[in-house]
Amino acid sequence: EQLSQLYLVSLHFQLEFPDHNFPLAHMQSELLTAFNRQEPRPSQLQHNVAAALHRIGWNHSFEYATLEGISLDMAQPDTKSAIE
């Protein structure tokens, strides 16, 4: 799980500091593999929030993965809206 978290840190670093190299860039493929192996573990609260949002008409994707590999709890990709 630690390597998968580092993958998210590397994504953040790349987006925030595009002109700099991530210190663990040499491990990027290993970090990505660890991240891809990690299964989402939504909490009961996330399920409850998602159900409430559906009831009020905010249709969304649950545990949506962006092209960059970021997992969002609930998202409407077409409107670029998300709840984390």
Secondary structure as GFF3:
##gff-version 3
##sequence-region A 1 84
A	DSSP	alpha_helix	2	16	.	.	.	ID=ss1
A	DSSP	three_ten_helix	25	27	.	.	.	ID=ss2
A	DSSP	alpha_helix	28	37	.	.	.	ID=ss3
A	DSSP	alpha_helix	44	55	.	.	.	ID=ss4
A	DSSP	beta_strand	61	65	.	.	.	ID=ss5
A	DSSP	beta_strand	71	76	.	.	.	ID=ss6
A	DSSP	beta_strand	81	83	.	.	.	ID=ss7
###
